Amino acid sequence: MKHQITKEDLVREIYGEANYLEKMAIQKAKHSNSQIKEDYNSLKKAQELLDAVNLQPPSFVIQNILNYSKSSEFETEAG
């Protein structure tokens, strides 16, 4: 029975989590199936866009958290 390539398989390949046999099957499928190739390219592009996202909060958010933490500390000590 042939394993059908899923989008989850493609994601594992993109993130380097597929084993050797899976990689070979995906490579073969990309060459013989235009839908799999299109899905792979879309997922690869999505990975590249996610990697480019800045996941650090703005400095004012960090400062607000620090300020809140300081004010909570005083309330605990005074109480």
Phi, psi and omega in degrees: 000132181277137176280129177275132181287127178253169176295328176297321176298317181295320179296317178298322178296314182298322181268010175072026182256356180278145177280176185302314182295321177296317178301316180296318179296320180292317178301315179297316181296322179297326181282334185253350184227111184294330179292318178295319178298317179296316178298316180300312181297322178295316180293323178296317178297319178298319178298317180297320179292320178296320179295336182273351182287135176275112185263013179267132179291156177299154184299327180295330178291315178300317180297319178299319179295315179297317178298317179297318179299317179296317181292325178292325179297317180293322179296322180292317180293323183284333186278000000 
